[in-house]
């Protein structure tokens, strides 16, 4: 995935994908873990965000957002879809938005 993100960063001249690749290249124990409450706090309706780590299910979200992450906990995936949001893989978000415009990194 890191190679994929670096390649897309060069092809589309999008620095955001290079930054996400750098964050994912850290050891597993140093990767980011983000709770639903943080996503809810820093986003508004229909935002696109990327989490270069794991999304955890602590908290409440009440507006739809598109969340791309390395992994999701089952509870987080349920809460996001219940709020009419979408859970995506990182490559799916890159294909939907190759330039990375209006994508926030939360971590």
C-alpha atoms as a printed R data frame, in Angstrom:
    type eleno elety resid chain resno       x      y       z
1   ATOM     1    CA   UNK     A     1   0.000  0.000   0.000
2   ATOM     2    CA   UNK     A     2   2.872  2.373   0.758
3   ATOM     3    CA   UNK     A     3   4.292  1.856  -2.734
4   ATOM     4    CA   UNK     A     4   0.813  2.400  -4.215
5   ATOM     5    CA   UNK     A     5   0.382  5.715  -2.345
6   ATOM     6    CA   UNK     A     6   3.818  6.996  -3.354
7   ATOM     7    CA   UNK     A     7   3.127  6.118  -6.990
8   ATOM     8    CA   UNK     A     8  -0.252  7.924  -6.958
9   ATOM     9    CA   UNK     A     9   1.376 10.917  -5.276
10  ATOM    10    CA   UNK     A    10   3.888 11.216  -8.132
11  ATOM    11    CA   UNK     A    11   1.307 10.568 -10.879
12  ATOM    12    CA   UNK     A    12  -1.253 13.084  -9.594
13  ATOM    13    CA   UNK     A    13   1.141 15.557  -7.964
14  ATOM    14    CA   UNK     A    14  -0.766 15.154  -4.698
15  ATOM    15    CA   UNK     A    15   1.396 15.559  -1.609
16  ATOM    16    CA   UNK     A    16  -1.345 14.220   0.672
17  ATOM    17    CA   UNK     A    17  -0.804 10.637  -0.509
18  ATOM    18    CA   UNK     A    18   2.951 10.903   0.146
19  ATOM    19    CA   UNK     A    19   2.208 12.122   3.683
20  ATOM    20    CA   UNK     A    20  -0.191  9.219   4.313
21  ATOM    21    CA   UNK     A    21   2.445  6.770   2.997
22  ATOM    22    CA   UNK     A    22   4.990  8.201   5.450
23  ATOM    23    CA   UNK     A    23   2.544  7.817   8.322
24  ATOM    24    CA   UNK     A    24   1.767  4.207   7.360
25  ATOM    25    CA   UNK     A    25   5.442  3.282   7.095
26  ATOM    26    CA   UNK     A    26   5.867  3.604  10.866
27  ATOM    27    CA   UNK     A    27   5.949  0.420  12.966
28  ATOM    28    CA   UNK     A    28   2.523 -1.035  13.738
29  ATOM    29    CA   UNK     A    29   2.630 -0.131  17.427
30  ATOM    30    CA   UNK     A    30   3.244  3.545  16.557
31  ATOM    31    CA   UNK     A    31   0.390  3.867  14.074
32  ATOM    32    CA   UNK     A    32  -2.498  6.169  14.791
33  ATOM    33    CA   UNK     A    33  -5.701  5.012  16.494
34  ATOM    34    CA   UNK     A    34  -8.633  7.428  16.202
35  ATOM    35    CA   UNK     A    35 -11.955  7.217  18.006
36  ATOM    36    CA   UNK     A    36 -15.321  8.043  16.432
37  ATOM    37    CA   UNK     A    37 -15.643 10.961  18.876
38  ATOM    38    CA   UNK     A    38 -12.597 12.683  17.332
39  ATOM    39    CA   UNK     A    39 -13.945 12.165  13.818
40  ATOM    40    CA   UNK     A    40 -17.268 13.660  14.880
41  ATOM    41    CA   UNK     A    41 -15.577 16.642  16.547
42  ATOM    42    CA   UNK     A    42 -13.346 17.645  13.628
43  ATOM    43    CA   UNK     A    43 -15.638 16.991  10.674
44  ATOM    44    CA   UNK     A    44 -18.878 18.285   9.297
45  ATOM    45    CA   UNK     A    45 -21.452 16.670   7.050
46  ATOM    46    CA   UNK     A    46 -20.163 15.023   3.839
47  ATOM    47    CA   UNK     A    47 -16.454 15.507   4.635
48  ATOM    48    CA   UNK     A    48 -13.884 13.055   3.294
49  ATOM    49    CA   UNK     A    49 -11.263 11.994   5.806
50  ATOM    50    CA   UNK     A    50  -8.397  9.561   5.910
51  ATOM    51    CA   UNK     A    51  -7.007  7.830   8.984
52  ATOM    52    CA   UNK     A    52  -3.545  6.306   8.460
53  ATOM    53    CA   UNK     A    53  -4.195  3.710  11.145
54  ATOM    54    CA   UNK     A    54  -7.200  2.207  12.899
55  ATOM    55    CA   UNK     A    55 -10.624  3.723  13.580
56  ATOM    56    CA   UNK     A    56 -12.025  2.710  16.978
57  ATOM    57    CA   UNK     A    57 -15.658  2.775  18.076
58  ATOM    58    CA   UNK     A    58 -15.580  4.966  21.190
59  ATOM    59    CA   UNK     A    59 -17.925  7.935  20.918
60  ATOM    60    CA   UNK     A    60 -20.930  9.014  18.889
61  ATOM    61    CA   UNK     A    61 -21.200 10.338  15.355
62  ATOM    62    CA   UNK     A    62 -24.417 11.867  14.064
63  ATOM    63    CA   UNK     A    63 -23.534 13.199  10.603
64  ATOM    64    CA   UNK     A    64 -22.521 11.326   7.427
65  ATOM    65    CA   UNK     A    65 -18.832 11.329   6.473
66  ATOM    66    CA   UNK     A    66 -16.661  9.257   4.151
67  ATOM    67    CA   UNK     A    67 -13.922  7.652   6.197
68  ATOM    68    CA   UNK     A    68 -10.965  5.843   4.634
69  ATOM    69    CA   UNK     A    69  -8.669  3.984   7.001
70  ATOM    70    CA   UNK     A    70  -6.129  1.203   7.160
71  ATOM    71    CA   UNK     A    71  -8.493 -0.799   9.425
72  ATOM    72    CA   UNK     A    72 -11.791 -0.331  11.261
73  ATOM    73    CA   UNK     A    73 -13.086 -1.945  14.414
74  ATOM    74    CA   UNK     A    74 -16.478 -3.623  13.999
75  ATOM    75    CA   UNK     A    75 -18.138 -1.099  16.319
76  ATOM    76    CA   UNK     A    76 -16.676  1.876  14.431
77  ATOM    77    CA   UNK     A    77 -17.840  0.497  11.085
78  ATOM    78    CA   UNK     A    78 -21.351  0.022  12.504
79  ATOM    79    CA   UNK     A    79 -21.542  3.556  13.946
80  ATOM    80    CA   UNK     A    80 -20.330  5.209  10.734
81  ATOM    81    CA   UNK     A    81 -22.790  3.312   8.534
82  ATOM    82    CA   UNK     A    82 -25.619  3.959  10.999
83  ATOM    83    CA   UNK     A    83 -24.938  7.698  10.606
84  ATOM    84    CA   UNK     A    84 -25.307  7.169   6.811
85  ATOM    85    CA   UNK     A    85 -21.555  7.533   6.266
86  ATOM    86    CA   UNK     A    86 -19.194  5.326   4.275
87  ATOM    87    CA   UNK     A    87 -16.260  3.177   5.346
88  ATOM    88    CA   UNK     A    88 -13.677  2.936   2.568
89  ATOM    89    CA   UNK     A    89 -10.251  1.451   2.128
90  ATOM    90    CA   UNK     A    90  -7.434  3.868   1.402
91  ATOM    91    CA   UNK     A    91  -7.030  2.704  -2.250
92  ATOM    92    CA   UNK     A    92 -10.781  3.220  -2.828
93  ATOM    93    CA   UNK     A    93 -10.496  6.845  -1.668
94  ATOM    94    CA   UNK     A    94  -7.414  7.393  -3.844
95  ATOM    95    CA   UNK     A    95  -9.303  6.118  -6.905
96  ATOM    96    CA   UNK     A    96 -12.353  8.288  -6.081
97  ATOM    97    CA   UNK     A    97 -10.276 11.420  -5.451
98  ATOM    98    CA   UNK     A    98  -6.834 11.095  -7.137
99  ATOM    99    CA   UNK     A    99  -5.782 14.692  -6.420
100 ATOM   100    CA   UNK     A   100  -6.727 14.396  -2.742
101 ATOM   101    CA   UNK     A   101  -8.653 17.657  -2.782
102 ATOM   102    CA   UNK     A   102 -10.842 18.325   0.265
103 ATOM   103    CA   UNK     A   103  -9.495 15.262   2.103
104 ATOM   104    CA   UNK     A   104  -8.550 15.728   5.750
105 ATOM   105    CA   UNK     A   105  -5.989 13.604   7.562
106 ATOM   106    CA   UNK     A   106  -7.112 12.882  11.103
107 ATOM   107    CA   UNK     A   107  -4.656 11.389  13.520
